[in-house]
Amino acid sequence: MSRSTVSAVPRKLRAFQIIVGAICVILSIFVLTGSTYLGTYTFLFFIEITLLILGAERILSGVRSPSIKRSTRIINIAIGSGIIGIAILGFFTPTLTTKYLVLLLGVGLLANGVVRIVDGFRNKDVYETSTLLFRVGAGVVSAAIAILVLVFPVFGFLLILLIISIALLITGIELIIVGTRGRRIKIL
């Protein structure tokens, strides 16, 4: 049987988490709703600012949370530093960063789709018919989206904006909830 204990989060960290969460939610909604007055690189700029703030929150969580394990604190600091590094790289080379991310997304989706299709056909004796159809169908959809991303990079760019914006929205909501509750539940 495991038991759980509750540890308090420092008040300043809670306030910072709420502020960062609110910024993530506001900017992600702004990007998701779009605007005809702003260019696509402006949206990327907003996402990079949000990533900088989110990276700072991860570093601060690693430094200011003495109640969590040392390895978890180091991981938080490393992840925060990585997020800040990616955001800074995006500020200085937005075109290169965007092209690299679109290429990475396209190749990753294509590989995922091909693996699912091949696995579905190689193991057709193992899977039930409905599972096989779903697996191959998901692979075909993934490969089709990958081809669209690679052939039409603007589509890939918009897809990346959508994925990152949704992830930031979810992260922002989570940070607001954690900051508001003021307690971190730790399972022993």
C-alpha positions in Angstrom: 0.0 0.0 0.0 1.2 3.4 -0.7 0.4 6.5 1.2 0.4 10.1 0.1 1.8 13.2 1.7 1.1 16.8 0.9 3.9 19.4 0.8 3.4 23.1 0.6 4.7 25.1 -2.4 6.4 28.4 -1.6 4.0 31.4 -1.9 6.2 33.3 -4.5 6.4 30.2 -6.7 2.6 29.8 -6.5 2.1 33.4 -7.7 4.7 32.9 -10.5 2.9 29.7 -11.6 -0.4 31.4 -11.7 1.0 34.3 -13.7 2.9 32.0 -16.1 -0.2 29.9 -16.5 -2.4 32.9 -17.3 0.2 34.1 -19.9 0.3 30.7 -21.5 -3.5 30.5 -21.7 -3.9 34.1 -23.0 -1.2 33.7 -25.7 -2.3 30.3 -26.8 -5.9 31.5 -27.2 -4.6 34.5 -29.1 -2.6 32.2 -31.5 -5.5 29.6 -31.8 -8.1 32.3 -32.6 -5.7 33.9 -35.2 -5.8 37.4 -36.4 -5.8 38.7 -40.0 -3.7 41.7 -38.8 -0.7 39.6 -37.7 1.7 37.6 -39.7 2.6 34.0 -39.1 6.0 35.0 -37.6 4.2 37.1 -35.1 2.5 34.0 -33.8 5.8 32.2 -33.7 7.2 35.2 -31.7 4.3 34.9 -29.1 5.0 31.2 -28.8 8.7 31.8 -28.2 7.9 34.4 -25.5 5.6 31.9 -23.9 8.3 29.2 -24.1 10.8 31.6 -22.5 8.4 32.2 -19.6 7.6 28.5 -19.3 11.3 27.6 -19.3 11.9 30.1 -16.5 9.0 28.6 -14.5 10.6 25.1 -14.9 14.0 26.4 -13.7 12.4 28.3 -10.8 10.4 25.2 -9.8 13.6 23.2 -9.8 15.5 25.8 -7.7 12.7 26.8 -5.3 11.0 23.5 -4.4 13.1 21.9 -1.7 10.4 19.3 -0.9 10.9 17.4 -4.1 13.8 14.9 -4.8 17.1 16.3 -6.0 17.0 14.4 -9.3 13.5 15.8 -10.1 14.8 19.3 -9.4 17.8 18.8 -11.7 15.5 17.5 -14.4 13.2 20.6 -14.0 16.2 22.8 -14.4 17.5 20.9 -17.4 14.1 20.9 -19.1 13.7 24.6 -18.4 17.1 25.4 -19.8 16.3 23.4 -23.0 13.0 25.2 -23.5 14.7 28.6 -23.1 17.5 27.5 -25.5 15.0 26.5 -28.2 13.1 29.8 -27.7 16.2 31.9 -28.0 17.3 29.9 -31.1 13.8 30.7 -32.6 14.3 34.4 -31.9 17.6 34.6 -33.8 16.8 32.2 -36.7 13.0 32.1 -37.1 13.1 30.9 -40.7 15.7 28.2 -40.1 13.9 27.0 -36.9 10.6 26.9 -38.6 11.9 24.9 -41.6 13.7 22.5 -39.3 10.6 22.0 -37.1 8.4 21.5 -40.2 10.9 19.0 -41.7 11.1 17.2 -38.4 7.3 17.0 -38.0 6.9 15.7 -41.6 9.6 13.0 -41.3 8.3 12.0 -37.9 4.7 11.6 -39.0 5.8 9.8 -42.2 7.9 7.3 -40.2 5.1 6.8 -37.7 2.6 6.2 -40.5 4.9 3.7 -42.3 5.6 1.8 -39.1 1.9 1.5 -38.3 1.0 0.3 -41.9 3.9 -2.2 -42.0 3.1 -3.5 -38.5 -0.5 -3.9 -39.4 0.2 -6.0 -42.5 3.0 -8.0 -40.9 1.0 -8.9 -37.9 -2.4 -9.3 -39.5 -2.8 -12.7 -37.9 -2.2 -11.3 -34.4 -4.7 -8.4 -34.6 -8.4 -8.6 -34.7 -9.9 -7.2 -37.9 -11.2 -4.0 -36.3 -7.8 -3.4 -34.6 -6.0 -4.1 -37.9 -8.2 -1.7 -39.8 -7.8 1.0 -37.2 -4.0 0.5 -37.1 -3.5 0.6 -40.8 -6.0 3.5 -41.1 -4.1 5.6 -38.5 -0.9 4.8 -40.4 -2.4 6.0 -43.7 -3.8 9.2 -42.1 -0.4 9.9 -40.5 1.5 9.3 -43.7 -1.0 11.5 -45.7 -0.6 14.4 -43.2 3.2 13.9 -43.4 3.2 14.2 -47.2 1.0 17.3 -46.9 3.5 18.8 -44.4 6.5 18.0 -46.6 4.9 19.2 -49.8 3.2 22.2 -48.4 5.5 23.7 -45.6 3.0 26.4 -44.8 0.5 23.7 -43.8 3.2 22.1 -41.6 4.0 25.5 -40.0 0.3 26.0 -39.2 0.0 22.5 -37.8 3.0 23.1 -35.6 1.5 26.4 -34.4 -1.7 24.5 -33.6 0.0 21.7 -31.7 2.2 24.0 -29.7 -0.7 26.4 -28.9 -2.9 23.5 -27.6 0.0 22.2 -25.5 0.6 25.6 -24.1 -3.1 26.0 -23.3 -3.2 22.7 -21.4 0.1 23.6 -19.6 -1.2 27.0 -18.7 -4.4 25.6 -17.2 -2.4 23.0 -15.2 -0.1 25.8 -13.9 -3.0 27.9 -12.8 -4.6 24.9 -11.0 -1.3 24.0 -9.3 -0.6 27.6 -8.3 -4.1 28.1 -6.9 -4.1 24.9 -4.9 -0.8 25.7 -3.3 0.0 22.0 -2.6 1.9 19.4 -4.4 0.7 15.9 -3.8 3.6 13.4 -3.6 2.9 9.7 -3.6 5.3 7.6 -1.5 
